[in-house]
Amino acid sequence: MQSRPHLDTLESEAVHIFREVAGEFEKPVLLFSGGKDSIVMLHLALKAFTPAPIPFALLHVDTGHNFPEVLDHRDRTVEKHGLRLHVASVQEYIDTGKLRERPDGTRNPLQTLPLTEAIQQHRFDAVFGGGRRDEDKARAKERVFSLRDEFSQWDPRRQRPELWQLYNGRHAPGEHVRVFPLSNWTELDVWQYIAREGIELPEIYFAHVREVFLRGGMWMTAGDWGGPGENEPVERRRIRYRTVGDMSCTGAVDSDAATLDAVIVEIAASRFTERGATRADDKLSEAAMEDRKRDGYF
């Protein structure tokens, strides 16, 4: 028997995971930011349940420093498919005094409290995330079903084996499971799948001329979040974004890749992961991602 193409295998695995969760859990939710991984996740979820609507809502933790292009894409996608979107606002937590701005201006680490409280408030028992094992060594430790305790904290010692695609979603009251349908995908897989399926993305992922300034070795977008400083001159450069998180910690890369095919060629030749090359929040320490995961972050 001829083996199926690689992308078909990954798609089939992800669709199976979505259906398993829908059958096993009472109130799942899908994290959706309008970034490429969450867009691919939603595309897979729509495939998994068509012609019926997807049986869960979407959740976005909005830092208040998200790229406008990405938020526009998020809202258009929600409207197009008639989806339910919950938004947890970091800005509201700052305004009410529950959170304080960090000295470095980045809000990515501030997402944890709004995320965990939204999960508790809505009683979500399974939360789909777009994390992939190729992104970071901490994420490489993740199971597809990642058990979180009543404080949303991750303990690698409590994770369960997942042989033969058998997933154990058992959890105590107050606990929940983070679910990663894209665990076994790479960045290149994601882009090849986007090209094959004709999935629409925000234009920020493709090469365009933008006003940026250099900070910490990365090209950052100028904005009211805290940049540029006095000694950080703004330049107009042809760049694109490999990943789109908070504007205060997400850098761009110099690029002429303005089409899907060109992006795929660029990614195939890259020697750096997307987060390693463009995310300042992952450079705070050697264990930055793992520390945030233990606190309840994805």
Secondary structure, 3 states (H helix, E strand, C coil): CCCCCHHHHHHHHHHHHHHHHHHHCCCEEEECCCCHHHHHHHHHHHHHHCCCCCCCEEEEEECCCCCHHHHHHHHHHHHHHCCCEEEEEHHHHHHCCCCCCCCCCCCHHHHHHHHHHHHHHHCCCEEECCCCCCCCHHHHCCCCEEEECCCCCECHHHCCCCHHHCCCCCCCCCCEEEECCCCCCCHHHHHHHHHHHCCCCCHHHCCEEEEEEEECCEEEECECCCECCCCCCCEEEEEECCCCCCCCCECEEECCCCCHHHHHHHHHHCCCCHHHHHEHHHHCCCCHHHHHHHHCCC
